[in-house]
Amino acid sequence: MQITPITIKFHELIGLEARVIKSSDPKLKNLAGTVVDETKNTLKLYIEGKIKIVPKLNSYFIFKLPDGIKVRIHGSLLVGRSEDRLGRFK
């Protein structure tokens, strides 16, 4: 399945460029980097040689898809491991 704005919540996010556009922690706002790891509740972004951990819940993200399309999504839709989110697709 190709990653699209509609199917992004079911896909693996590692390797995508991401920007935090809103967060309950104001220090995380506007962080931008590449997703290098994902847990049930967090994304790890590689930013300027460092790893920053961003909680999914209470955050809004913009992801740049491989075809260049940018997708805005609330982190609550991304909570869970990617393989568990795929189960919600059925």
C-alpha positions, 0 to 999 in steps of 0.5 A: 500500500502506497503512503498517502494523506489518507493512509499515513496513519496506518504506515510506518513513519520512520524515514519521513520528514516531520515538523511539530506544529503544535504541542502541549510542550511549547519547547517542542513547537517547530522542531523539524527533522527525520523520524528515526524511531517510533514507539507506541506513544512517541516519535524520535526525530533526528535534528542537527545530530541529536535525537529529540523525543516527541510525544504523539498525544497532544501534538500536531505534525506535518509529515512530508511524504515520499512524493513531496505531499505534506500532510497535517495530522494530529498525533492522537491518530498515530498512537500505537505501534504501526503494526497495531494501527494497521489492525484499525484499517480493517 
